[in-house]
Amino acid sequence: MSASTYQKTPVAGDERKTVLNGYVLGVPLGDLGWFASLLMGLATGMSAFFLATFLGILGILLWNATGHRADYAWSYLWVGLPVGGAAMVLAVSYMGMLWARGIAKKR
């Protein structure tokens, strides 16, 4: 049987575009330098912080609408900081691993 019309026949040297191979949503992140990797990791952490804080504020807003009393500062302290910090550590670790792997391949 012949290959499907929509499938590309594999060629030697082709690799799958997966997260472990340095691709996220089709973007090749493994080719970035150390500064770009650090910047992307910090930006990911900041984005996660702001998104988690926003969702925390909405959650507290709904909680207060039901008759309870909660301080909105909790959204920063108990939601935004842990989520943003964890996302930043994971993103910087992942980007650093990709950068180190790229340096090791070039040598």
JOKACOR-V370844 format. One line per field, one symbol per residue. ss: DSSP state (H for helix, E for strand, - for the rest). psi: psi as a letter, one per 30 degrees, with the letter a starting at -180 (. if undefined). burial: b if it has 16 or more other C-alpha atoms within 10 Angstrom, else e. A space follows every 50 residues. Layout:
# JOKACOR-V370844
ss = ???
psi = ???
burial = ???
This chain:
# JOKACOR-V370844
ss = ------------------HHH-EE--EEHHH--HHHHHHHHHHHHHHHHH HHHHHHHHHHHHHHH--------HHHHHHHHHHHHHHHHHHHHHHHHHHH HHHHHH-
psi = klllefkkkkkkfklkilefggkjhfkjffglaeeeeeeeeeeeeeeeee eeeeeeeeeeeeeffgfljkkfffeeefeeeeeeeeeeeeeeeeeeeeee eeeeef.
burial = eeeeeeeeeeeeeeeeeebeebbeeeeebbbbbeeebbebbbbbbbebbb bbbbebbeebbeeeeeeeeeebeebbeebbbebbbebbeebbebbbbbbe ebeeeee
